Structures are given as structure tokens and as C-alpha cells.
Amino acid sequence: MKIELVMIGKTDEKYLIQGIEKYLQRLKHYISFKMTTIPDLKNTKNLSEDQQKKLEGDQILSQLQPGDQLILLDENGKEFNSVGFSDFIEKKMISGLKRLVFVIGGPYGFSDEVYKKANQKISMSQMTFSHQMVRLFFTEQVYRAMTILKNEPYHHQ
């Protein structure tokens, strides 16, 4: 199985980029993990929130391939602890799924079309984090899930 994280806009902060790169290097030993950045929209001052969500949503949906499972990282999604998230990933791996696509939306969330296409929503926390920080947190959690599944001493109960 391959995991892909699709996100709107590039990561700006150097410390976040360094953290993400650290976990991307570690993940290579466990699973195929790819990050895809959809460029920020131009001239958003002339667009309503709904127009922005629609345009971003079209770009998100264009990243999907037949057979993909689409999981939205959304504040109203299901919450997992780290062991529960590793169980979720393991079930997806066992199911024979080829690609699991997680998406971090833009500043206004997702379009109705993206919500309709989604197989599930997951919340990283009840707290609000910047979209850029979520990239690092999510990448670390995928790495943590892999180490839990391999019974490696990264995660402590």
C-alpha cells in the first residue's frame, strides 16, 4: 500500500520542513509515503470562500486515481490515539488497498464535492493547529504507526 498526503500550499517554515524531512527519511524503511503540494490559488481577494473551496476541491479531486481511498484531515472527523491510528493503517494495508490518500484542505476547508467523495474524516486533535503544523504532526504519526506495527521501541505506552 502507498500513502499519499495531499495539501494546499507549500510549507513555509524551515523548522517544519526539516521536521517533515526527518520523518520522510525514516518512513522510507516502512512504507511508500508521498507528499503532494497543490499550489495556493492566485487572486483569492476576488473569490468568495465557496469559490476558493470549489477551485481547491477540483485540484484535490484531480489527484485521485481509481480505487483510492480518500481520507480528509478535518476537525469534525474521528479521533484516534496513536495505537488506534496504527490499527486503522494496518486494516487498510490488510484490505489490499493500493493507495490511501489523506488531504489537508485550504484555509476554509473542503468543497461539498470533496466531502461527498471522501471515504472518511479524521481529526488530529480537538485543538486547532495551523495547516502547516498538521503536515509535520501527521507525518510523525504515520511514522509512529509504522513503528507500533513493527513493535519497535519508538512509542511508549
N, C-alpha and C positions, 0 to 999 in steps of 0.2 A: 504494500500500500504506500502511496505517496501522500504527503500532507502539504498543502499549499496555504499560505496566508496572503490574502489579497487586502490591500489597504489603499486608502485615498491619500495622496500627498506624500512627499518624501519626508524622511526623518531628518530633522534639522540639527538637533543637539548632538555634539560629538560624543559626550559620555553615553548617550543612549545607543548611538551607532556602535561604539566599542563594546558595550554590553551585549547587544544583539549579535555582533560578530563572534563574540566569545561562545555563545550558546549555539550559533550556527556551526561553528567548528566542532563542537562537542557532539552535536546531533548527527553529523556525518557518519559516526560509528554505529548508529542505531536505525535510522530511517531516512528516506528521501524527504527532505524538507526544503521548500522553496518559498521565497517571499516575492510577491509581485506588487509593484507600486503603480497605481493609476495616477497620472499627473493631476494636480489641482486644476479645477476649472478656471478659465480666464474670464475676466469681466463679470464677476459674480455680483457686482453692485447693481447691474441691470437685470438680475434674475431674482425671482421670489425663492423662498425656501423650497417650495414644492418643485419649482423648475430645476433647482440645483439637485435635489434628491432624484428627480427623474433622469437628468443627464448622467449623474454619478451611477445611478442604478443601471442604466443602459450599458455603461462601461463595465460594471461589475458582472452583469449577466453575459457580456461578450467573452469573459474569461472562462466560462464554464464549458465543459465537454460533456458529451452524452455519458450517463452513468455516474457523474459526480454527485456526491452528497454535499449540500451547501449548508453550512452552519454559521449563523450570524452571531458575532460577539455583540450582545445587546443587553442593556441594563435590565430589561424585563425578562431575560432568559433564565434558564435553570442554573442554579449554583451547584458547584461541586467542591469538595475538598480535594486535595491533591491525589489521594488514593482513589477516590471516586472518579476523578478525571482520567487516571491511568486505566481504570476498569472500562470506562467509556471508550478510550482509544483502543484497548485490547479487543473489545467486542467488534469495533469497526474493522480491525485487522483480521479477525477470525471470519468475519462475514464475507470476505473475498472482495471487498470494495477496492477499486483501483485508486481512486483519488478522493480525499477528504479535503474540502475547501472551506476554510474559515475566512470570514470577512470582517474587517474593521471599517465601518462606514465613515462618511464625512461628518462635518460638524452638526448637521441636522438629522442624522440618522439615515434610514433606508427608505427607498421608494416603496409604494404598495406592491409593485411588480416583484421587487426583490423579496419582500416578506412572503408573497404568495409562492415563490419558487423555493424558498428555504425549507429544509428538512427539519431544522431545529434552531433554537436560540439558546445561547449560553451566556451567562453573566459572569464576569471575572470577580465581581465583588458588589456589595451593596453601596460601597463608596464610589465616588466619581473620580476617575483618573483621566489625564489627558490622553488623547488618542495615540500620541507618540509614546507615552509610557507604557500603554497597554501592549504595544509591539514587543517591548522587552519582557514584560511580565508574562505574556503568552508564550514567547519563545522559551523562556526559562521553564514554564510549566510543562511544555511538551518534552523538554529535556528531562525534567524531574519524573514525568510519567514513564519515560523510557527506562530510567534507572530503577524505578519501582518495579516495573515489569521484569527487569533482569535481576532483581534482588541485590542491587548494588548499594553501597553504603552512602549514598548522597542524601536521601530522605530519611529523617528520623521521626519515629512515632513517639 
